[in-house]
């Protein structure tokens, strides 16, 4: 340990030594899909980690050694608690002992699609009374370029803190992909941008213990822009392919087969696939942070706005397909029994955030359809009125349903039984891509299937 007064920049040197020796105490604020995996990586790397969340039920469950996230096994939580490496708590005062704090709180949009920064602002207000000199503070929550500087660094500077001496501040965007079996969190390169060179150096040193590759960038704004660029790219390309799917419906062309053919080209093409909309915390929301920030400079991104319009219109389009398909059978949506298969936003996870399945459910309910939901991964969800909806665990006779809408392609659903039993199927996920020869001729090939 370096003695105070011997080294000119003692705060930086002492913290650097603590991180290097894994003696630094880590605080992670927000025990959700981002914070809990980060806490587990750091605790597994032999750091002592304090996990803070204002949700008392979530903390109580973690304290009992139970994980609430499908990607984090319960036995992993139990192991780090047993080793005294993880302390879940609602008490911000415990962060007085922290040397490094990662902020992983939600950054939702308001109803008018503007950034809601209240969680970050509340976190900063709670941290001010407990933060110790020489702490490294890292924001991971996805947000608009300038947030780290404006809402965190400036707030501490107002109180007389010197950034890079009294406190060290970075931004490092989360890149969590729930349900991804190919890439574990530590295998995904970690982008870090610091307010000063010393901030960046400490940020790199800190994350190197939990991630295989660190990608330093020159400013927090570059790091913030990196995350928005990644997800805006995806949003725009998904919107393009969703629009192509609607065009191909009119032309009678199987877009899925066309995509399979196009991706055989070894350069100049990247496959994206149509669907019923986009879900999760990132793709539906992140581009709007960038769109909002651009408006401050009187710059309006037409690509972002158009992509948002196309993607948010897809659930309505799915319901229209169901109505048209039923009409062809002489049935009305309002008098039909409909099974929605999947409300999680992607395959084999329980995450329903911004899921298009929820939007389809609400629109079907407004149309007075008789509804059941089948999702083996989701135990319950809340509708727009705040009521708890519990999906059915087992469907008896699928032929009882006038229409089935496949919103999510879960691997543990027997779709062949559905194909044989149900007379009207809207398939938004191309479930039977390898069973085209078995499909009945009177069936729309593009994004819907009718028997």
Steps between C-alpha positions, in 0.01 A plus 500: 500500500629847412515734798314831488735784414767284340334497159373834368176357358409277796128450423573363155796286611322354803191407301712353220684283752173386658350402164817319396509301827122436489469677833263764360142470622258520209150648508253418225182708500207326329458124528323451168599346168822707491601545861458146629712334225771766558490439875534125445800542270677724750418282801616192309824691426552517880386858564269584789183635340211698648186470286255786558142527378197695624277197428477332842342182362781455249763549771321263735500232233872550430578492873333159509736390223237499226555652157220688322682503166492197273865541389628495860462157665388504862795287603734772374336757729515256790870432439612864515282566807649196673849634420408841650562662162150635437275708725157594358342800674260793462721721719705757308696576819690173450664663197711716734739204498506470120810589301334448160132544415327394178159657434267263314159663548212517248483778241147473357321737266210721599162463327613772259811292413746726681775370734396450861814574700331485841670172601847639430419831671361317804810280516735799494297670775518184715874462437607853589471457880680163504765519227859492623790694352699297249206297373464386139144555376389333176167548325386198295137595434427565132440868442557798270849642431589750771316336791812398693645849477177694556316295762789345693832684456347848509295411808811407697696798366224727635581362846871574457621155396790497253445238230811289454632580849222483760274273297545298180213474251450278193227379270498137389194383304340172594483243220284237666303273266254296709489134402814512287670161538781573255654799678526524878518856643875486563566399137339816361759782460449777757506858371618761753525879476635715784464865595881522531795278415519381861128424503540292185806318633313397816192401300709274276677346798170436680316334212800292395426274798152417367533522119738336257542805276493871586443764229606847621356809329597863544190641675182388677302646209671262256414206726139620531476541124646153442205330669244714319672440166491123550130487580386769256673301226295196601175695531530648152590170336219315679257769385623461142449124502160538669395734221632252243288228664186706447600569139563129442156418639354712223728344237443143617872443558655301786737756654653243735619294205631813330700590811647149514612539139636853548714407800698252290683805362828515696515881502274804492196341670407440863180303569224656710164330547143629512284462806200636690692802633802558721530449876740514790646806667738592216369492143159666557645775724865579429458667158257747657768624742706592197202646315415715804858623537513591133190714536691717750721601207201535265604176327223253420605146407251378244649150501445462876148640483398284205646184657311572820175543306542174309602290800230632732235440232578128469278376789202675340590336169507156666151554643378611157641179349312297761178687426538450124580130541194446718280695262599262221354222716181697562597590858534833679788580732255626762332159528811284459710314753865597451819348643801732522815287508783687671504837676873502576673726250738228378548125509554301818505788750248644745560868418184683389642854495356692203391168350287523184307205639360727770385751237333227296330372816360847578374556145331160493340576834372832364351308206306285751673176400492214753864475603741246641875542519747211486856573609695235693760756609271778627307427819308831494494850356305820552261633241459871425242532777748360751321168542709184536454256212616141540570304181350152479755233586348230281270527201251216480359475151652755263217437255279692744669821385379685193845656455850464645757779473865400541677804646804328652677187381565316827688173459284300743167540319374219276412699189423186299200434724388855434543457125283187499231639731441867434326618181640854507859580592679834476869409504713811553819299567523259205469201732457246221790615285617139453152354453385682186414174323262413783317832490151495356469681167228738614748682719650846474875449501594847615477548877166328529375151446139399459369146484 
